[in-house]
Amino acid sequence: MDFNDNPEFNDWLDETYPRVEIGEFSEAPSVVLFEMDPSAYLDQLDAWKSQQIEEFPEVVVNEFPAPIAHYLHQTLHGYDDANHRLQLLRTTWESVIFTLYSLAVGEVLYRGVNLSGFQLGGQPLSLNRMMSDSLATRLGFVEALVNNDADTGQFVMSEIVSADAIEGLRQLNQERNAIQHIAALNASESEARFEQLLPDVKAVLYALRKLRNVSFIQYRRSEPTPRDLKCRKFDGHTLGRMNYDLCLSEAQFAAIGANLTANRLYAELGEDIFCVSPFAHVVDENHQTYLCFYKKKNNAALFRFERVGTPVGEFDLDGGQFQDVRDAIEGALQHVV
């Protein structure tokens, strides 16, 4: 283990304890503990991480992208019974995979990356695979993107997604397949499975803690200048429409300004803003605004979506309105069959 592997913990030590000063010697407590007693350093690190993970759900429900925040909040505070709570927990980690996949594909298209060298499970990528309903495929794509970016650091996604997070989500996805028939579980079985899985979900969310810096936004209009955007932002658990004013830099406007439209969802990651539709999407309907995730191609013409946080979740949209995204994916795949 390297001292620089845990900057947040080191900062906490240095803020909690005074500097060690003996005569002219002066050193940060984190450095002293690490060098003088590595075993004690590791013990303190483990205890600190455990506390951070336990307290982190409060950050998630207030600061994470709205779909994840909403479902975790419902899991903790809005369930009907033990069975419903287990369903909500499963939906929470599914929404994490949906969110990461939308960000990964969106950033690939935004940066114009060539995907011709990408493979999943030893098989080449194809448009059909990228548009499939397989959560394992989506998670595999995120993992491949981050692994391929290890040497270049081109993607913001690489700063968000760790190997621990991928492995945790993979294990949860396998568990998801094992509990497809949640309704068949009785109350005590659901409760036991929930208590088993909740710590794993908390650990994954903490490993993805930089998602707190990601926002989903919907463009509404530009005023008073083309670079001054009136938007809606979707952060935290309420799913409410929060007005958000965003002034684009010249570089941001050059990258995305001409393509902004109100019927697409965008992600804001620091200085980068890019489209994540259709994989994460926004729909205005009957004076309401709904976030939704792309589930699958329902047939040759229709895409199946699932609304976030509504009882009647699934609906279809004409896939033709996303033809530009499909064309962009095929362009990135190039000669991949």
KAKABEL-V575839 format. One record per residue. N is the residue number from 1. SS is DSSP state (helix for helix, strand for strand, loop for the rest). BURIAL is I if it has 24 or more other C-alpha atoms within 12 Angstrom, else O. Layout:
[[N/SS/BURIAL] [N/SS/BURIAL]]
This chain:
[[1/loop/O] [2/loop/O] [3/helix/O] [4/helix/O] [5/helix/O] [6/helix/O] [7/helix/O] [8/helix/O] [9/helix/I] [10/helix/I] [11/helix/O] [12/helix/O] [13/helix/I] [14/helix/O] [15/helix/O] [16/helix/O] [17/loop/O] [18/loop/O] [19/loop/O] [20/strand/O] [21/strand/O] [22/strand/O] [23/loop/O] [24/loop/O] [25/strand/O] [26/strand/O] [27/strand/O] [28/loop/O] [29/helix/I] [30/helix/I] [31/helix/I] [32/helix/I] [33/helix/I] [34/helix/I] [35/helix/O] [36/helix/O] [37/loop/O] [38/helix/O] [39/helix/O] [40/helix/O] [41/helix/I] [42/helix/I] [43/helix/O] [44/helix/O] [45/helix/I] [46/helix/O] [47/helix/O] [48/helix/O] [49/helix/O] [50/helix/O] [51/helix/O] [52/helix/O] [53/helix/I] [54/helix/O] [55/helix/O] [56/helix/I] [57/helix/I] [58/helix/I] [59/helix/I] [60/helix/I] [61/helix/I] [62/helix/I] [63/helix/I] [64/loop/I] [65/strand/I] [66/helix/I] [67/helix/I] [68/helix/I] [69/helix/I] [70/helix/I] [71/helix/I] [72/helix/I] [73/helix/I] [74/helix/I] [75/helix/I] [76/helix/I] [77/helix/O] [78/loop/O] [79/loop/O] [80/loop/O] [81/loop/O] [82/helix/I] [83/helix/I] [84/helix/I] [85/helix/I] [86/helix/I] [87/helix/I] [88/helix/I] [89/helix/I] [90/helix/I] [91/helix/I] [92/helix/I] [93/helix/I] [94/helix/I] [95/helix/I] [96/helix/I] [97/helix/I] [98/helix/I] [99/helix/I] [100/helix/I] [101/helix/I] [102/helix/I] [103/helix/I] [104/helix/I] [105/helix/I] [106/helix/I] [107/helix/I] [108/helix/I] [109/helix/I] [110/helix/I] [111/helix/O] [112/loop/O] [113/loop/I] [114/loop/I] [115/loop/I] [116/loop/O] [117/loop/O] [118/loop/I] [119/strand/I] [120/strand/I] [121/loop/O] [122/loop/O] [123/strand/O] [124/strand/O] [125/loop/I] [126/loop/I] [127/helix/I] [128/helix/O] [129/helix/I] [130/helix/I] [131/loop/I] [132/loop/I] [133/loop/I] [134/loop/O] [135/helix/I] [136/helix/I] [137/helix/I] [138/helix/I] [139/helix/I] [140/helix/I] [141/helix/I] [142/helix/I] [143/helix/I] [144/helix/I] [145/helix/I] [146/helix/I] [147/helix/I] [148/helix/O] [149/loop/I] [150/loop/O] [151/loop/O] [152/loop/O] [153/loop/O] [154/loop/O] [155/loop/I] [156/loop/I] [157/helix/I] [158/helix/I] [159/helix/I] [160/helix/I] [161/loop/I] [162/loop/I] [163/helix/I] [164/helix/O] [165/helix/I] [166/helix/I] [167/helix/I] [168/helix/I] [169/helix/I] [170/helix/I] [171/helix/O] [172/helix/I] [173/helix/I] [174/helix/O] [175/helix/I] [176/helix/I] [177/helix/O] [178/helix/O] [179/loop/O] [180/loop/O] [181/loop/O] [182/helix/I] [183/helix/O] [184/helix/O] [185/loop/O] [186/loop/O] [187/helix/O] [188/helix/O] [189/helix/O] [190/helix/I] [191/helix/O] [192/helix/O] [193/helix/I] [194/helix/I] [195/helix/O] [196/helix/O] [197/helix/I] [198/helix/I] [199/helix/O] [200/helix/I] [201/helix/I] [202/helix/I] [203/helix/I] [204/helix/I] [205/helix/I] [206/helix/I] [207/helix/I] [208/loop/I] [209/helix/I] [210/helix/I] [211/helix/I] [212/helix/I] [213/helix/I] [214/strand/I] [215/strand/I] [216/strand/I] [217/strand/I] [218/strand/I] [219/strand/I] [220/strand/I] [221/strand/I] [222/strand/O] [223/loop/O] [224/loop/O] [225/loop/O] [226/loop/I] [227/loop/I] [228/strand/O] [229/strand/I] [230/strand/I] [231/strand/I] [232/strand/I] [233/strand/I] [234/strand/I] [235/strand/I] [236/loop/I] [237/loop/I] [238/loop/I] [239/loop/I] [240/loop/O] [241/loop/I] [242/strand/O] [243/strand/O] [244/strand/O] [245/strand/O] [246/strand/I] [247/strand/I] [248/loop/I] [249/loop/O] [250/helix/O] [251/helix/O] [252/helix/I] [253/helix/I] [254/helix/O] [255/helix/O] [256/helix/I] [257/helix/I] [258/helix/O] [259/helix/O] [260/loop/I] [261/loop/O] [262/loop/I] [263/loop/I] [264/loop/I] [265/loop/I] [266/strand/I] [267/strand/I] [268/strand/I] [269/strand/I] [270/loop/O] [271/loop/O] [272/strand/I] [273/strand/I] [274/strand/I] [275/strand/I] [276/loop/I] [277/loop/I] [278/loop/I] [279/loop/I] [280/strand/I] [281/strand/I] [282/strand/I] [283/strand/I] [284/strand/O] [285/strand/O] [286/loop/O] [287/loop/O] [288/strand/O] [289/strand/I] [290/strand/I] [291/strand/I] [292/strand/I] [293/strand/I] [294/strand/I] [295/strand/I] [296/strand/I] [297/strand/I] [298/loop/O] [299/loop/O] [300/loop/O] [301/loop/O] [302/strand/O] [303/strand/I] [304/strand/I] [305/strand/I] [306/strand/I] [307/strand/I] [308/loop/I] [309/loop/I] [310/loop/O] [311/loop/O] [312/loop/O] [313/loop/O] [314/strand/O] [315/strand/I] [316/strand/I] [317/strand/I] [318/strand/O] [319/helix/I] [320/helix/O] [321/helix/O] [322/helix/I] [323/helix/O] [324/helix/O] [325/helix/I] [326/helix/I] [327/helix/O] [328/helix/I] [329/helix/I] [330/helix/I] [331/helix/O] [332/helix/I] [333/helix/I] [334/loop/O] [335/loop/O] [336/loop/O] [337/loop/O]]
